[in-house]
Amino acid sequence: MQLSAAPYDERLTAPRSWWLMSFLVGVSMALVLLPFGTLPMLGGLAGGTAVAAVAASSYGSIRIRVVGDSLIAGEAKIPVAALGEAEVLDAEETRAWRTHKADPRAFLLLRAYIPTALRVEVTDPEDPTPYLYLSTREPERLAEALRAAKAA
C-alpha cells in the first residue's frame, strides 16, 4: 500500500486547562469525602482526578489522517475520490459553520477548543452528507494533503 505524497496525521488533543480542571474535579471529590476521614478524602482526590483525566484524554484522542486514498476522521473513513473542494475556515467562519450555517446532515468532527476548521464538500451522489466539517489546528496542511491524495 502506497501512502500519499503529503501524508497528514493530527491528534485533536484537549487543551492544557482541561488537565487543571481534572485536578480540580479530584479536589472537589476530596472535599465531598472529607467528613468521612483522611483515607476516603485521598481516595476521592485520586479517583476523581483519574476519572476526569481519563475523560479529557479520551475526548482529546481523536485523530484526523490522510492515508493513501482515504481520509480518516475519527471513526469515519472516506475515500478522497468522494470529496470535492476543501475550504479553509478562519476562526470567524469556523464559528459560523458550527452555528447558523450548519447543515444537520453534515458530518461534524467538532472540537470547540480548536479555533479553525476545514469544510470539505462530499461529491458522492449516493451519500446524503453535504459536507465534512473537521476541526483542525492546521487546515491549510490538511487541505493540501487531500489535494495530494486526489492527485496520486
Disulfide bonds with the S-S distance in Angstrom:
none
